Amino acid sequence: MEFNSVIAMLLVGAIAGWIAGKLMKGRGFGLFGNIIVGIVGAFLAGVIFPTLGFAVGGGVIASIFHATIGSVILLFVIGLVRRA
């Protein structure tokens, strides 16, 4: 993996984490925590969605969309675990 692709993945994850934090009010971890959740959510979305056959296309916008969905799901699951 090239250095540029790692930087792009981190930026997409950071944007997705910020968006997920805005969508899931009250379940976030602050700005930096949501960025970390976004990066992990982007990774999870990259692993899970292709196996399910879910794809919206290529490009940066599609990557941010996938990562945001993964981050929202991750924030939801973390919120459930924290309540238990």
N, C-alpha and C positions, 0 to 999 in steps of 0.2 A: 504494500500500500504506500502510495506516495505521500509526501508531506502535505501537498496541496489538497489532496482528498481528505486527509485527517482534519485539516483546518476547516474545509467546507462542511464536513460532518459535524464538527463542534459548533459552527455557526448556525447550521440548520437546527441542531438540537437546542441551542440557546434560544433561538427565535420561537421554536415550538414550545419550549418550557415556559417562556414568558406568556405566550398566547394561552396555553393550558392553565396557567395561574390566573389569568383574567377570566377564563371561562368557568373555572371551578372555585369561585370565591369562597373563602372560609376553609378550604382544604389545602391551601398552598403552604410553602415553607419559606416564604420571602423570595426576594429576587434571585439570590444565588442558589438557594435550594431548588427553586423551580427550574433554573437553568440546568442543574445537575439532573433533575428528574426528566427534563426535556431531552438531554443527551441519552439517558438510559431508555427513555420512551422511544426515541428515534431508533436505537439499536433493536429494541423489542419489535417495533413495527417492521423494521427491515427483515427480521427473522420470521415473524408470524404471518404477516399479510401475504407474502408470495406463496406460502404453503397453503393458505386458504383460497388463493386465486383472486384476491382483492387487489386491484391495481387501477389507478386513475391516470396513469401515463408517466412520462418522464419529465425531467426538468426540475428546477429549483422549487417552483410553486407546488408541484406534486409531492416532492420530498418533504416540504414543510407541512403539507396537509397530512401525509402519512405520519410524520413524527408528532404532530399535534394530536392526532387521534390516539397514538400510542401513549403519549404523555397524559392525556385526559384519563385513559383507562388506568394507567399506573397511579395517578393521583387518587382515583376513585378506590382502587384496591388498598393503597396505603391508608386512606381515610378510614376504610372499614377495619383494617388491622389495628389502627390506633384507637378506635372506639372499643374494641373488644378487650 
